[in-house]
Amino acid sequence: MSIPNIQFSIDSGIAQITLDRPDKLNALTHALMLELLAALNEANRRDDVRVISLTGAGRAFCAGQDLSERDPRNRQGSLDLEAIQREVFHPVIRAITDTPKPVVACVNGVAAGAGAGLALAADIVLACDTAKFTFSFAKVGLSVDAGLGRTLAQTLGAQRARALLMLGGTLSATESEAAGLIWRALPQADLDEAYDTVLAQLAAVPRLAISGIKQAVAAAHLPPSNYLEVEARLQGQAGVHPDYDEGVLSFLERRPARFT
């Protein structure tokens, strides 16, 4: 795919998507968001893609919305941010959260505003231990977007979510790991190797297992009896797939599994 603001490649079952505006800290524009959505949809569509990887070029993951695109001196009237959320931001977040494929984000620097929302929508997030997650919506007169209100409240609790959002607060990568907001914070020297290892491991796991885990975790908000029904259904689907028999045999025969 030829996408001006995105690097997109596929290798060994891994779709690598890189936000590519390093001179602007990969700040989000309308065009970049549409290109990101096209890349995610392509990765979701292709059968040869087993894992989706998301990162940023240069020294940042994503600095959030490029506010120069929204300069009130260059337009007449107000922006319809509700429509922009519904038509652009929400489809991107859903493409990350709703795909049956695992999405892994590597946060190599600052992830601010909607950029933090993109990163934290991923299934597994690794970050450089010097990276920061910044929630500065209120400082420009906004509420919250990119799914972050729900993500922060569910993970950190309502008190911490409100404080971070209302005060325009920041969490370091190590604080985010300790709070359960990301998987791991690592020194820069170790980040790439750990990231590649996670991607390779996920590419080797049976697809139905990954899809079932994503759906089960997403259903965790349901009442216990409803959740258990979802869990049983997903486990039942996995149990009749040939990959389950292969997994059991490989364990009993003490050999690597050969999943379909």
N, C-alpha and C positions, 0 to 999 in steps of 0.2 A: 504493500500500500504506500502511496505517496501522500504524506500528510505533513504540511509545513511545520507545525508546532509540536509534533509527536515523532519519536523514534519508535518503530514497530518492527519486530522481527520474531521469527519462530525457529526454535532449535531444540531438538531432542524432547519434543512434547511441551516445551515451555514457550509461551507467548510473552515476550518482553516488551512492555510499554513504558516509555520514558518521556516524561514531560520535558520539552526541549526549548525553553526560553531562558537559558542560564543567565543572560545579561539582565533579565528582569526577575531573577529568582523564581522562574517558572510561574509567575503570576498568571491568574486565570483570565482569559478573554472569552468573549462569546464564541469566537472561531475555535479557540483551543478546546473548549468544552464540547463543541460539536465533533471535533476531530477525535477527542478522547472517547466519546460515545461510539463513534464509528469503529475505532480500534477495539474497544471492549466487545461490541457486537460481532465483529469479525472473529475475535478470539473465541467468543461463546459459540459461534456458528460452526467453527471448523472442528472436525472430528479428530484431527491430528494434534489438537491442543488439549493437554491434560491439566496444565497449571497456568495461571495468569499472574504475571509479575508486574508490579507498578513501582516506579521510582522517579526521581528527578535528576536532570543533568546539572553538573556543576556543584555548587556548594549549598544548594537548598533543595528541599523536596518541593515545596510550593508555598509561596508567600501570600496565598489567598487571592482575592479578587484584584485585578489590575484596575485601580481606581482612576487612572488616567482615562480609561475608556468610559467612565461615568462622570466626567467633569461637567458640572452643571453649567459652566460657561459656554459649553459647546453644544447645548441642546435646549429645546424649548419644552416646558412642562416637566412633569414628574415621570420617573421610570415606573413601569409596572413590574415591580419585583416579584409579586405573586405569580404573574404569568411566566416570568423568567425562571422561577423556581420549578414551577410545574412542567414547563416545556423543555428545560435544559438541565437544571441541576438534579431534579428528582430522577429522570431517566438514567443519568450517569450513576447515581448512588444505587438505584435498583439493579443496574447492570452488574454492579460489584456484589451486592448482597444476595441477589436472586439467582445468580448463575449456579448450577450444580458443581461447577469447577472451583477448586480452591484458589483464592486470590491472596497473594502475599505482597505486602508493601515493605519497601526498604526506605526508611526515612533517614536521608543522608545529611540533613541540615534542618533549618526551620520549616515547620508545617504550621501555617497560620490560617485562621478563619476557615473558609471553605476548603483550603488545602489540608487542614487538620481533619476535616470531615471526610475527605477522600481517603486519607491514610487510614483513619480509624474505622472506615467501612469495610476494610479488608479482613479476611479471616485470620490472618497471622501478620503481626506487625513487628518488624525488627527495626531498631534505630541506633544510630551512632550515639554514644553516651554524652556527646556534647550537643545533640539536637534538642530542639525545644518545640513544644506544642503551645501555640498562643491563641487565645480566644478573645479577639479584640473587637467583636461586633459592636458592643455598646459604645465604644470610643468613637465610632463613626455614625452613631445614631441608629443602629440596627438591632434587631432581636437576635435571632440565631437561624442558621440554615445548614444545608448539607447533612441533615440528620443528626447534628451534634447534640441538640437538646436531649433527645432520647438516649443517645450513646453515653453521654456524660452522666445523666441521671441514673441509668441502669447500672453503670459500672461504679461510679463514685458515690452515688446517693444524691438525694435532692439538695441537701445543704451545700455540699461541695460544688455541685453543678451550678446552682444559682450563684454562689459566690464567684466562681471562675468566670461565668458569663457576665454577671452584673459589673464586676470590677475589671473586666478585660484582662484576666489573669493569665499566667503562663505556668506550665508544668515542664520540668526538665524530663529528658528521656528516662533517667534513673527514677525520678518520682513517678513517672507514668508506669514504669515496670512494677514498682512497689505497690501501686494502686490497682494493678491488674488491667490497666488500660491498654498496654501493649504486651507482647510476648517477651521480648528481651531487649535490653540496652547493652551495647557492646562497644569496646574501644574501636576507633576507626580502623586500626590495623587488623582487627578480627572480623569486621562486619561483612566484607565481601565473601569471605570463605564460609561464614555461618549462613549467609543468605543463599549461596550456591548449594550448600548442603541441604537446607530446608527445601529448596525447589526440587532438587534431585530426588529427595525422599518422597515428596508428594507426587512426583511424576510416576513413581513406582507403585503407589497405593491403588488398589482397585477403585474405579470410578464410582461404583455404586456405594462403596463404603464411605467415600468422601461426601457424596451427595447426601447420604443418610445422616451423617454426622452434622452437616450444615443445617439440615431440616430439623433435626432433633434439638439442637441448641437454639435455633430460632423459635422453637415452640416452647421454650422454657418458661415463658410468662403464663402459659395456660394453667388452669387448676390441675392439681396432681393427677386426678383420674383421667382427664382429657390428655394430659401430656403422656401418660403411660400408654394410652391407646395409640398415639402417634408413634411412640417409641417401638411398640410391638409391631405395628404395621411396617415400619422401616426395617426393622430387624428381620421380619418375615420375608420381605423382598430380597434382602441380602442373602438370606439362608438358602434360597432356591437357585441362586446364581452359581454357575460353575466355579467362580473365583473362590467361593467359600470352601468347596471341596478341595480345591487346589491348595488353599491356605492351610487347611487341616492336614492334608497329606504332606505338604512341605515341612510342617512342624514335626510330624511323626517320623518322617524319613530323614530329618535333619539336613535339609538342603534348601537352597534359595527357592522361593516361590516363582512360578512362571504364570503370572496372571494374564488373563485375556484382555 
